[in-house]
Amino acid sequence: MKNILVLCTGNSCRSQIAHGYLQYFAGNHAKVYSAGVEVHGVNPLAIETMKADGIDISHHTSNQVDEYNAIPFDFVITVCDNAKERCPYFPTQAQKFHQNFRDPAKAVGNEEEILAEFRQVREQIKWFSKHFIEEQFHLF
């Protein structure tokens, strides 16, 4: 089983969404973790947006990346430019991947406009996650 770390700034939205999809697509082929270079708590709109697509991340916690220093990661995926720049050194042979996604927590507008931004970012992360698992694990 491979270990995957998804890293973002606050471990509240993008990394949580990616964590949910990567685990869903990888099934029992991987153990997925997510963390932030800071900890902001799991965003309720990320939970709601994922639930609308049938994936429950309500049990996820917001973790600081240093909590996982002892885990031998096979893959480290940064999902925002800030995390890529601030990503700590991991004493592993982990392959590093990067894909910057807009932060839906910074969306402005009325409730529907903000939810639309969350859904749009969710779909981008879903596509990325599915293709990542296909390419790295040769599934599907």
C-alpha positions as CSV (number, residue, x, y, z in Angstrom):
1,M,0.0,0.0,0.0
2,K,1.3,3.4,-0.9
3,N,1.2,6.5,1.3
4,I,0.0,9.8,-0.2
5,L,0.2,13.2,1.4
6,V,-1.9,16.1,0.1
7,L,-0.5,19.4,1.2
8,C,-2.2,22.9,1.2
9,T,-1.9,26.1,3.1
10,G,-4.5,25.6,5.8
11,N,-5.7,22.0,5.3
12,S,-9.3,23.3,5.2
13,C,-10.6,23.0,1.6
14,R,-8.5,22.0,-1.4
15,S,-6.4,19.4,0.4
16,Q,-9.4,18.0,2.2
17,I,-11.3,17.6,-1.1
18,A,-8.3,16.0,-2.8
19,H,-7.9,13.7,0.2
20,G,-11.5,12.5,-0.2
21,Y,-11.2,11.9,-3.9
22,L,-7.8,10.3,-3.9
23,Q,-8.9,7.9,-1.2
24,Y,-12.1,7.2,-3.1
25,F,-10.4,6.5,-6.4
26,A,-7.4,4.6,-4.8
27,G,-9.5,2.4,-2.6
28,N,-7.4,0.0,-0.6
29,H,-4.3,0.7,-2.8
30,A,-3.3,3.7,-0.9
31,K,-3.6,5.5,2.5
32,V,-4.2,9.2,2.0
33,Y,-3.3,11.9,4.4
34,S,-3.8,15.6,4.2
35,A,-2.1,18.4,6.0
36,G,-1.4,22.1,5.9
37,V,1.6,24.3,6.5
38,E,-0.9,26.0,8.9
39,V,-4.1,24.6,10.4
40,H,-7.4,26.4,9.7
41,G,-9.9,23.6,10.5
42,V,-12.0,21.8,7.9
43,N,-14.3,24.2,6.0
44,P,-18.0,23.3,6.4
45,L,-18.6,24.2,2.7
46,A,-15.9,21.7,1.7
47,I,-17.8,19.0,3.7
48,E,-21.1,20.1,2.2
49,T,-19.8,20.2,-1.4
50,M,-18.2,16.7,-1.1
51,K,-21.3,15.3,0.5
52,A,-23.3,16.5,-2.5
53,D,-21.0,14.3,-4.6
54,G,-21.4,11.3,-2.3
55,I,-18.2,11.5,-0.4
56,D,-18.2,12.0,3.3
57,I,-15.2,14.0,4.7
58,S,-17.0,15.1,7.8
59,H,-14.7,12.9,9.9
60,H,-11.5,14.6,8.5
61,T,-9.4,16.7,10.8
62,S,-7.2,19.6,9.9
63,N,-3.6,18.6,10.6
64,Q,-0.2,20.4,10.5
65,V,2.3,18.8,8.2
66,D,4.9,18.2,11.0
67,E,2.5,15.6,12.5
68,Y,3.5,13.3,9.6
69,N,7.3,13.4,9.7
70,A,7.6,9.7,10.5
71,I,5.4,8.4,7.7
72,P,7.3,7.2,4.6
73,F,5.3,8.9,1.9
74,D,5.5,7.6,-1.6
75,F,3.8,10.7,-3.1
76,V,3.5,14.3,-1.8
77,I,1.0,16.4,-3.8
78,T,0.8,20.2,-3.2
79,V,-2.5,21.7,-4.3
80,C,-1.6,25.4,-3.9
81,D,1.5,27.4,-4.8
82,N,1.9,28.6,-1.2
83,A,2.2,25.1,0.1
84,K,4.7,24.2,-2.7
85,E,6.9,27.1,-1.7
86,R,6.7,26.3,2.0
87,C,6.7,22.4,1.8
88,P,9.1,21.1,4.3
89,Y,11.7,18.5,3.5
90,F,10.6,14.9,3.9
91,P,13.3,12.4,4.5
92,T,11.7,10.0,2.0
93,Q,12.0,9.1,-1.6
94,A,8.5,10.6,-2.1
95,Q,7.7,11.7,-5.6
96,K,6.5,15.3,-5.6
97,F,3.6,16.6,-7.7
98,H,2.1,20.0,-7.8
99,Q,-1.2,21.4,-9.1
100,N,-2.4,24.8,-8.1
101,F,-6.2,25.1,-7.5
102,R,-8.0,28.3,-6.6
103,D,-9.0,28.6,-3.0
104,P,-12.8,28.4,-2.8
105,A,-12.7,29.7,0.8
106,K,-11.7,33.1,-0.7
107,A,-14.8,33.2,-3.0
108,V,-16.9,36.3,-2.7
109,G,-20.6,36.9,-3.6
110,N,-23.9,35.6,-2.4
111,E,-24.3,32.1,-1.0
112,E,-25.1,30.5,-4.4
113,E,-22.0,32.2,-6.1
114,I,-19.8,30.9,-3.3
115,L,-21.2,27.4,-3.5
116,A,-20.7,27.5,-7.3
117,E,-17.0,28.3,-6.7
118,F,-16.7,25.4,-4.3
119,R,-18.4,23.0,-6.8
120,Q,-16.1,24.2,-9.7
121,V,-12.9,23.7,-7.7
122,R,-14.3,20.4,-6.4
123,E,-14.7,19.2,-10.0
124,Q,-11.2,20.3,-11.0
125,I,-9.8,18.4,-8.0
126,K,-11.9,15.4,-8.8
127,W,-10.6,15.2,-12.3
128,F,-7.0,15.7,-11.1
129,S,-7.4,13.0,-8.4
130,K,-8.9,10.4,-10.8
131,H,-6.2,10.9,-13.3
132,F,-3.4,10.9,-10.7
133,I,-4.6,7.5,-9.4
134,E,-5.0,6.2,-13.0
135,E,-1.5,7.2,-13.9
136,Q,0.3,6.2,-10.6
137,F,-1.7,3.0,-9.8
138,H,-2.8,1.9,-13.3
139,L,-6.4,1.6,-12.1
140,F,-9.5,2.0,-14.2
